[in-house]
Amino acid sequence: MPVKPIKKFRVLLLVDLNCITGRTLLKGISQYVQEFNNWEITMNLSYLDKDHRNSSQIRKDRFDGIIAFTVEKKMLTKVLRSGLPAIVRGVYKPVPGYINFYIDNMMVCKKAYDHFRHLGFERFAYCGLDSLYWSRERREALRNITATDGYQLIAYPRPRSQKLRMWKNEKAILAKWLESLPKPIGLLVATDFRGREVLEACQYARIAVPEEIAVLSVDDDDCICPFTNPPLSSIGRFFHKAGYEAALALNDLMSGKTPKNHEIIIEPQDVTQRQSTNILAVENPTIAKALLFIRSEKNKILTIEQVAGHVAVHSRVLYNLFKKHLGHTVHEEIQRVRTDEISRLLLETDMTVSEIAGEMGFQDAANFARYFRKTKGMSPSDFRTHYKP
């Protein structure tokens, strides 16, 4: 008897491809499609095809479901009016009654704050896009985090006038604000696109980056960050994982099942440090020397006594200096630097877990796994499976 063909769901993908977030999201969706082979895909390349974008053929007789990750309000409105099962990204706010893509802004800002604090910064600023709800959330999250440690956040008041927000007019306004900031200062920027503008304004105002202002952005777009002047440090996000989870949730909706996830949480990766934050804003020379030593020896299992010996002070003295000026211990600094390097090797190389353990100075894989789990909450193998594209 002939094999009855498997019914495939007809899925429309509305994904902005002009930035790394959409492109990486698609890779996660593609992984699902290749694994299960139960979808027929239609893609709307809206940023390329203006005629196709303006078509309104989003109907139940054409599609069974939609993944909409777009900043185009009109397109999102068409999706919502269609009544089709959909996973969506709200333009100005999350869409009630739908599974939304959700960015964990508190975690993003914690990554940024920890990065600046480990560099020794005690002043913090934020430059965002006030019209976008997630940028406002990010600003308030960073404000709360800094306030917890007794610091004040300085936020850029973006002009309300649309004319003044045109870059040819805003550049001088932003440059003036950057000049007014106390220095040195760590500045978190909402996106890589905005980070590029901030660096341009710093050049316009002749502000040294990172010596006066260390600039850190979000998205880690490899088409932007390596090509700014100076190259831009940035926090990537696990959009590949989010794309895969969005596909699983949409398939459940189209099948009449209750999805496991009621929101698609996009988690931040570790900071990719480039020249824009490549500095130690630490006035104490002993701490600065200790930090440089820890970074240079990140593949070795260091003790506080070894670090103290390198900087020629007693270990208790060094412990107190770290707590006073950085807010954490020498041991915590060593562990963070080493865990960041392990994470990088797990995600960016094809080395086996045993090979990485040996590279990082561990005698056996069991001790290595316990060390990594203590910080990340999962084994190295699970971390790689969970996050590597």
C-alpha positions, 0 to 999 in steps of 0.5 A: 500500500502507498504510504499516506503523506504526512500533512504539513502545516503551512507557516508564514515567517515574517522576520526582519532580516536586516539585523543579526537578531532576525537572521539568527532567529531564522536559524533556530526555526530552520533547525526545527523544520529540518528535524521534524519536516512537518511545515511548508514555509512561506517567507516574507522578505519584507526589507527587500520586497516592498511589493510583497510587503504591501500585499495583505494575503494573510488569511486562514485559507492560505496559512495555518500559523505565523511567526512574526518578528518584525518592527513593522506595526502595519504588518503586525496588525495584519497578523493579529487581524487574521486570527491565525495562531501566531508567535509575535513580537510586540512593536510598542508593548507585548501583545495580550493573548499571544505568545510573545518573544520576551527579552530578559532585560534585567539579565541583560543589564546585570551582564552589562553592570557586572562587566563594568564593575569588573573593569572597575567603573563606579559611574554608569550611564544609559543611552536608549530609544525612549519610544520602544518599551523594551529600551525603557525596560532596559533603562529602568532595569539598569537604574534599579541594579545600580541603585542597589549598590548605591550608584546613580544611573545617568540616562540620555533624554532623547529629543521628543521632536521628530526633527531633532531625532534626525541623526544630522540634528541629534548628533550634536545634541548627543555629543553635548550630553556625552561631554557633560557626563562625569568621567570615566564612565561605563555607558550601556547603549540599547542596540548596536545601531545606537552604539555606532551612533554613540561612537560617532558622536564621541568622535565628533566631541573628541571624547576618548573611547574607552579611556573617558567613556567605555561603550557597551551595546546589545545584539553583538551584530558581526556586521556592525561591531567589528567595523565601528571605530573603535570596535564595539563591545556587545552582549549577544543573545540566544536567538537561535534557541528562541527561534527553535522554541518559538517553532515548537510553541507554534506547532503546538498551537496549530495542533490544538495543544497547550504550548509548554512555554507561554512566552519565548524568553531570549536570554543574553550571552556573555559580553564579547569584549572589543576595544570600546571597553578594553580598559581597566578603570581602576585607580589602585595600581595593585588591583589593576595589576592583579586583574591583568594577571588573572586575565593573562592566566585564565587557563590556569587554576589560580589561588588568591595566594598566587595572585597576591604573590604576583602583586607583592601584597598579603592575601588578606590585603588583596581580599580587602582591596577587591571587596572595597573597590570592586565589590567582589572577592579575588576568588569570584573574579578568578571564577568569572574570568575562567567560566567566561573562557570555558563558555566561549570554548564550548560555544565557539569551538568544536573541542570536546569537553575533555579537551576543554577541561585539559586546556583549562588546567583540570585533571579530570572531566568530573572536577571540571563539570562540577566547577562549571555547574557551580556558576552556570547551573548546568553541566558543560555538555548541557550548556553546549547543547542548550545554547550552541547554534 
